[in-house]
């Protein structure tokens, strides 16, 4: 840890919200053994990542790493099972001594501009949170063109300066509040039975996951951490999260 910096408890707060679910720990994802990323040290990068499933989610990926004790990066995603029309949940956190970079979103798995019912249920219901956090210092568009193109209309992204007391916890609030909203969708979720809708969901979800897997960690992890991890470990992270 960089001298004088007390890292924000991102992982503890996010885990506190998902732990009450009926979680089953996953030992492998997409044919990859997850043991190497459960607790690792490579070069100046250290971290731990894990994945879980529930009755309605294919996987929940969560974990963090520190790079040279100067930056903390953490991520949480939720991928629903194919039978459900639930969106994807994505949370990215990168923290330094003077700035926090963040992205959090509830990503629709249909064309929400056309599907009004879906938009009202999963997107517009979260819009008050987007409006609440729109005035945070450092709010800005997501910098990655590719990742931004996947986001919903209510994503929150920022480069928040840590220039006064309380800014770290203020930066954490969008992540926990969006996650609470997402988890509130789960109790009422029911399997989709319409074959045309199932086909649409499968296609959109597959496209999102393919693009995220190809670009997310390549663009969201600092270059020193990517170098320490190497391609094999990055593949494991993609298996956990997408």
Protein Blocks (a to p, Z undefined) as FASTA:
>chain_A
ZZhiacdfkklmmmmmmmmpccdddfbeehiafklmmoccehjbccdddddddfklmbdc
dddddehhlaccddddddddfkbccdcddddddddfkbccdddddddfbdfklmmmlmmm
mmmmmmmmmmmmmmgghiacdfblklmmmpcfkbccdddddfbghklmmmmmmmmmmmmm
mmmmmmmpccdfbfklmmmmmmmmmmmmmmmmmmmmmmmpcfklmmmnommlmmmmmmmm
ZZ
